[in-house]
Amino acid sequence: MSTCAALVLLLAISTLAFAWGSEGHQIVADIAKSHLTETTLRHIRELLGNDDLAAISTWSDEVRAERPETFGWHFVDIPPNAISFSQERDCYRPDEKHPQTKQDHHNCVVVDRIEMFVRRDKPA
């Protein structure tokens, strides 16, 4: 599993995980970590240093109040009866509580934001 896929897994934790609080996020991150290859774990260590997935699993919720534009960057709402992810159905949804969603049509963590951050971190 690639580093990008690991981040997708971490970031795509369902809204139910949010309801679990910090401990729920950390448990899901530990479970995800147990399914990663040694190569992916090595890349995660390169990115995070001494931190691990569980240690950073609550970051997006912690900064959300200060950075409201990040609201949709760490989850997608896939309906429980869905067979698979659908970008059209599960990503962009304008939201009155988050005015920036009216203009930001590239706000899907699975499709847009991870790619954006990967490009941002690559040397020129």
C-alpha positions as a Markdown table, in Angstrom:
| # | Residue | x | y | z |
|---|---|---|---|---|
| 1 | Met | 0.0 | 0.0 | 0.0 |
| 2 | Ser | 1.5 | 3.4 | -1.0 |
| 3 | Thr | 1.9 | 6.3 | 1.4 |
| 4 | Cys | -0.8 | 8.1 | -0.5 |
| 5 | Ala | -3.2 | 5.2 | 0.0 |
| 6 | Ala | -2.4 | 5.1 | 3.7 |
| 7 | Leu | -3.2 | 8.8 | 4.0 |
| 8 | Val | -6.5 | 8.2 | 2.1 |
| 9 | Leu | -7.3 | 5.5 | 4.5 |
| 10 | Leu | -6.5 | 7.7 | 7.5 |
| 11 | Leu | -8.3 | 10.7 | 6.1 |
| 12 | Ala | -11.4 | 8.8 | 4.9 |
| 13 | Ile | -12.4 | 7.7 | 8.4 |
| 14 | Ser | -16.1 | 7.9 | 8.5 |
| 15 | Thr | -18.1 | 10.5 | 10.4 |
| 16 | Leu | -18.9 | 7.7 | 12.8 |
| 17 | Ala | -15.2 | 7.8 | 13.8 |
| 18 | Phe | -15.6 | 11.5 | 14.5 |
| 19 | Ala | -18.4 | 10.6 | 16.9 |
| 20 | Trp | -16.0 | 8.2 | 18.7 |
| 21 | Gly | -13.7 | 11.1 | 19.7 |
| 22 | Ser | -9.9 | 11.0 | 19.9 |
| 23 | Glu | -9.8 | 7.4 | 21.2 |
| 24 | Gly | -11.9 | 6.2 | 18.2 |
| 25 | His | -9.6 | 7.9 | 15.7 |
| 26 | Gln | -6.5 | 6.4 | 17.4 |
| 27 | Ile | -8.0 | 2.9 | 17.4 |
| 28 | Val | -8.9 | 3.1 | 13.7 |
| 29 | Ala | -5.4 | 4.5 | 12.9 |
| 30 | Asp | -3.8 | 1.6 | 14.8 |
| 31 | Ile | -5.9 | -1.0 | 13.0 |
| 32 | Ala | -5.0 | 0.7 | 9.6 |
| 33 | Lys | -1.3 | 0.6 | 10.6 |
| 34 | Ser | -1.5 | -3.1 | 11.2 |
| 35 | His | -2.5 | -3.6 | 7.5 |
| 36 | Leu | 0.3 | -1.6 | 6.0 |
| 37 | Thr | 3.4 | -3.0 | 4.2 |
| 38 | Glu | 6.8 | -2.4 | 5.7 |
| 39 | Thr | 7.6 | -0.1 | 2.8 |
| 40 | Thr | 4.6 | 2.1 | 3.5 |
| 41 | Leu | 5.4 | 2.1 | 7.2 |
| 42 | Arg | 8.9 | 3.3 | 6.3 |
| 43 | His | 7.5 | 6.1 | 4.2 |
| 44 | Ile | 5.2 | 7.1 | 7.0 |
| 45 | Arg | 8.1 | 7.2 | 9.4 |
| 46 | Glu | 9.9 | 9.5 | 6.9 |
| 47 | Leu | 7.0 | 11.8 | 6.9 |
| 48 | Leu | 6.0 | 11.8 | 10.6 |
| 49 | Gly | 9.3 | 11.1 | 12.4 |
| 50 | Asn | 8.6 | 9.9 | 15.9 |
| 51 | Asp | 4.8 | 10.4 | 15.5 |
| 52 | Asp | 2.7 | 7.6 | 14.1 |
| 53 | Leu | -0.8 | 7.4 | 12.6 |
| 54 | Ala | -2.5 | 7.2 | 16.0 |
| 55 | Ala | -0.7 | 10.3 | 17.2 |
| 56 | Ile | -1.8 | 12.4 | 14.2 |
| 57 | Ser | -5.2 | 10.9 | 13.7 |
| 58 | Thr | -7.0 | 13.7 | 15.5 |
| 59 | Trp | -5.1 | 16.6 | 13.9 |
| 60 | Ser | -7.8 | 17.5 | 11.3 |
| 61 | Asp | -10.5 | 17.8 | 14.0 |
| 62 | Glu | -8.1 | 19.8 | 16.2 |
| 63 | Val | -7.4 | 22.5 | 13.5 |
| 64 | Arg | -10.9 | 22.6 | 12.0 |
| 65 | Ala | -12.1 | 25.6 | 14.2 |
| 66 | Glu | -9.0 | 27.6 | 13.1 |
| 67 | Arg | -9.1 | 26.5 | 9.5 |
| 68 | Pro | -12.7 | 26.0 | 8.5 |
| 69 | Glu | -11.7 | 25.5 | 4.8 |
| 70 | Thr | -10.4 | 22.1 | 5.9 |
| 71 | Phe | -13.8 | 20.8 | 6.9 |
| 72 | Gly | -14.2 | 18.4 | 4.1 |
| 73 | Trp | -10.6 | 17.4 | 3.6 |
| 74 | His | -10.5 | 14.4 | 5.9 |
| 75 | Phe | -13.7 | 12.5 | 5.1 |
| 76 | Val | -16.2 | 11.6 | 2.5 |
| 77 | Asp | -19.8 | 10.7 | 3.2 |
| 78 | Ile | -20.4 | 7.4 | 1.4 |
| 79 | Pro | -24.0 | 6.3 | 2.0 |
| 80 | Pro | -24.3 | 3.0 | 4.0 |
| 81 | Asn | -26.1 | 1.3 | 1.2 |
| 82 | Ala | -23.5 | 2.3 | -1.4 |
| 83 | Ile | -21.5 | -0.5 | -3.1 |
| 84 | Ser | -18.5 | 1.8 | -3.8 |
| 85 | Phe | -17.2 | 5.3 | -3.7 |
| 86 | Ser | -18.7 | 7.7 | -6.3 |
| 87 | Gln | -17.0 | 11.1 | -6.8 |
| 88 | Glu | -20.1 | 12.7 | -8.0 |
| 89 | Arg | -22.3 | 11.5 | -5.2 |
| 90 | Asp | -19.8 | 11.5 | -2.3 |
| 91 | Cys | -17.5 | 14.5 | -2.8 |
| 92 | Tyr | -18.6 | 18.1 | -3.6 |
| 93 | Arg | -21.6 | 19.3 | -1.6 |
| 94 | Pro | -22.1 | 23.0 | -0.9 |
| 95 | Asp | -22.8 | 23.5 | 2.7 |
| 96 | Glu | -24.4 | 26.6 | 4.3 |
| 97 | Lys | -22.3 | 26.1 | 7.5 |
| 98 | His | -19.1 | 26.3 | 5.5 |
| 99 | Pro | -19.4 | 29.1 | 3.0 |
| 100 | Gln | -16.1 | 28.3 | 1.2 |
| 101 | Thr | -17.7 | 25.1 | -0.1 |
| 102 | Lys | -19.8 | 27.3 | -2.4 |
| 103 | Gln | -16.7 | 28.3 | -4.4 |
| 104 | Asp | -14.4 | 25.4 | -3.8 |
| 105 | His | -15.4 | 22.7 | -6.2 |
| 106 | His | -12.1 | 20.8 | -5.7 |
| 107 | Asn | -12.6 | 20.0 | -2.1 |
| 108 | Cys | -12.7 | 16.2 | -2.1 |
| 109 | Val | -10.0 | 14.5 | 0.0 |
| 110 | Val | -10.0 | 11.3 | -2.1 |
| 111 | Val | -9.9 | 13.1 | -5.5 |
| 112 | Asp | -8.4 | 16.5 | -5.1 |
| 113 | Arg | -6.8 | 17.3 | -1.8 |
| 114 | Ile | -4.4 | 14.4 | -1.5 |
| 115 | Glu | -3.2 | 15.0 | -5.1 |
| 116 | Met | -2.8 | 18.7 | -4.3 |
| 117 | Phe | -0.7 | 17.9 | -1.2 |
| 118 | Val | 1.4 | 15.3 | -3.0 |
| 119 | Arg | 2.2 | 17.9 | -5.8 |
| 120 | Arg | 3.0 | 20.5 | -3.1 |
| 121 | Asp | 5.6 | 18.3 | -1.4 |
| 122 | Lys | 7.4 | 17.2 | -4.6 |
| 123 | Pro | 10.6 | 19.1 | -5.3 |
| 124 | Ala | 10.5 | 21.3 | -8.3 |
